[in-house]
Amino acid sequence: PYPALNFLRIGNGIPGVLSDVHPAMGYFAASPINGLRVIVLNSVIFGHNYFEVDGVKQAEAGNTEMEWLADQLREAQAKGEKVYIAMHIPPGTDAYAYDNHKSYTAMWAQLPNTRNSWLKRFLRLNTQYQSTVTGIFFGHTHLDEVRRLYDSTGTHITEVAISCPGITPQHNNNPGFKLVYFDSITTAPTDFTTYYTTPGATRWADSSYSFSN
């Protein structure tokens, strides 16, 4: 069954999955090891290119997912669990647009409105559950980067999010992947190693790559 986790099946459920209330929307929570809850967000729902499926409006889909995230964090804290949050599109500024001298652009759409955006809600949740959330991981940017996440006032750093670089050479980046190491007692990430190679093609084909760290 998907997702394929290294976890024994119990009964008829998917191994390790704690919550999969909206499988069509692609977000769920799982427990790969005792005491660690991995919350997998579908942050494409929050993005600027949302495609309406089955009549679900973006505001409705995003609000439902954000409420689910709040419930998951509340439940994890109550059970004394630590949390990793994984997603595709990260929160914050579009660094690519900024680097190309374009005006400020947020990675997530400003819905439902600019005063009560999903970004601000996410930052507030990270502030509220700062001692519970021990790792945030994302992709999308095709860069090897870290992102400082602030509280909703923009004055105090609450988390540092870690990217996974793109494995595809589609955007002429060095294809890469990342291994993250964590403390087996606290589950806090301790280090990571990025493996990369020079682009050998601009599309997927029969090319072979050798990666070095």
N, C-alpha and C positions, 0 to 999 in steps of 0.2 A: 504493500500500500504506500501511497505518497502522503506525507514525506517519509523517505526511507531513513529511519533512525536506528542506531545500534542499540536497540532496546527490545527486550522480550515482549511478545504479545501477551496481553492478559485479557481473556475473554474474547469478545468480538471487536474490541476497540483497536484503533490505530496505535502502535507502540509509542509510548512516551507522550502522546498528545494530551494536553490538559484542556484546551479550548479550541474548538473549530466551528464556531457558531455561524460563520458565513463563508463556507468553503468556496462559493462562486466568486467571492470578493478577494480571495487569496491571502488572508491573514489568519494566523493561528498562534497558539502558545504551546510549547513542549518542554519536557523535563528530561534532558539527555543524561544528567547525573543528579543524584539526590541533593536537594538544597539549591539547585540552579534552575531558574525558569528562563527559557529563551522565548522572547516575544518577537515574532516575525511580523512586521508591519508591511502592508502594501501601500507604500508612500506614493506610488504612481497615482493613486486616487487623489492625493493632495496636489498633484502637479498641474502644469498649465495645459497639458494635452490629454486631459481626461476624455475618454470615449464612453458615451452613455450606453450601457448594456441593459437590456430587459427593462427599460423605462426608469432606471434608478438614476436620479439627478445627482450631480457631483456633490452638492451641499448635503444632501441626505446621506450619501455613501460616506463622505468624509466625517460628518458629525457622528454617525453610528460607529465608525471605526475608532474615533477619538474617545467616545464614551466607553467602548470596549477596552481600550488601552488603560483608561483610568481605573476601570474595574479590575483589570489584571494586576496593575501595580498595587492597588489597595489589598487584593487578596494575597499577593506575594509578601507584602510587608506583614500582614497579619500572621502568616505562616512562618515568618522568619527566613524567607528565601531571598537569595540574591538574583538579580535580573540582568540578562543581556538583551539589548534591543537591536535587532537587525532590520535593515530596510534597503531599498534601492536608491531613491532620490533623497539626499540628505536635507535637513533643515538649514536655513541660513542664506547667505548671499551666493548668487551665481558668480563664482570667481572667474569663470571663462569670459563672461560678458564684461565684467569689471576690468579684466586684463586687456580686453580689446577696446577699452575706452568707451564703453556703452554706459548708459545710465544705470543706477542701482536697480537690480532685478532680484527678487526673492526666488529661491528654488521652488517654493510652494506657492500656489495661488492664494490670493488674499480673500479667501472665503471662510465663513459666510460674510464677513466684512472686515475692514482694516482695523477696527478697534477690538475685535474679538476674533482674531485670525487663528487658524490651526497652529501656526508657528508659535504664537504667544501662549496658546493652550499647552502645547508640547513643552515649551520652556518652563511654564508654571509647574507642570507635572514633574519635570526633572528636578526642579527646586524642591518641591514637596517630598519627593522620594529619592533625594540625593544619596542617602545612606543605603538604599535598596538597589538602585541601578549602578552596577559596577562596570558595565561596558556597553558602548554603542558602536555599531559597525554599519558601513554603507558602501555603495558602489556608485554607478552612474557617471561620475566625473572623469573616469579613465585616468585619474591621477593618483600618485602615491602621496597622500596628504593626511593631515589631522585638522580637525575643526574644533575651535573653542566654542562651547555652548554657554551662554550667559543666562542669568535669571531674566525675568521679563523687564526689569529696569535697565538691563544692559550694563550693570556695574560689577557683578560678581560672577566669576566662572564657576559653573556647576559640574560640567562634564567635559571630557575631551573625546570626541568621536574619531574613530579610526577608519580610513577608507580601505577598500580593496581595489587595486588597479585593474584595468581592463585586460582580459586575457586575449581579446581579439585585436588585431592591428587595424581595425576599421577606420579609426581616426588618426592613423599614423603615429600612435603612441607605442612605446616599447611594451609588447605583451608581457604581462606579469601576473603573479598571484602572491598571496601572503599567508604565512603561518603565524598565528598568534599564540603566545604562551601565557598560561595563567597559573596562579597560586592554587594548589589543590585544596587548601584549607579555606581560604577566603574567597576563592574564585575570581579575585581581581586580576585583570590582565597585567602581566609583568613586562612583556617584551614582544616584539614581532620581528620577523625576517621577511623581507620582500625579495622575491626571485623574479628576475626580468631577463629579457633578451632583446636584441635589436630587431626591428621589423624586417621580416623577410618576404612579406607579401602584403598587398593592400586588401586582400579578401581571403576567405577560407578556401584552401585548395589542398594540395598534397605536400605542403611544406612541412619540414621538421624543425623543431626549435631545441636549442640547448640553453637551459636556464642557469644563471649564477646569481648568488646573493650579493 
